[in-house]
């Protein structure tokens, strides 16, 4: 609401997208995390977060200066496309994210995220 109150929604989107990309990059490139069983669910949660970021961006004015950011997020979304994510609720009402992928799908996601992140920090 700070960004909305101060008419700086674009700044908020850049911060949100940058934080998302960097967090995904760090998660995908940390071998200790990848060996944990929760890693698959983390990857699934990140796909859902990306969908939320892209949905949020639909409420903003489409300005040409955002085209590059949208293209980068779109590239990540395409890499995620073949990776199925299902959200199931248990009897207690808790949501569980179930994600499955092949090593090739994960490798492709890592490659795309690394490329996007490295283009941003240049």
C-alpha positions, 0 to 999 in steps of 0.5 A: 500500500506504500507504493500505491499511496505514493503513486510508485506502483512501478517501483514496487513491481521492479522490487518484487520481480527482482527479489523473486528472480534473485531468490529463485536463482539462489534456490536453484543454484544451491546444491544443499537445498536441492538435496532436500525433499522440500526442494520440489515443493519450493520449486512448485511454490515459486511457479505459483508466485510467478503466476501471482506476479504476472497477474499483478502486472496485469493491473498496471499500465503497460508502459514500454519501459516494462517490456524487458521485464515482462519478457524476462518473466515470460521466459521464466514462465515458459521454462516452468510451463511443462512442470506440473504443480498441484495444490492439495488441501489436507483434512486440517485445511492446510495447503500442500504444493506438489510439484514434479519435474524431470532432470531435463526440465529442472536443468532448463529452468536453471538455465533460463533463470541464470540467463535472466538473472545475469542479464539483469545484473550486467 
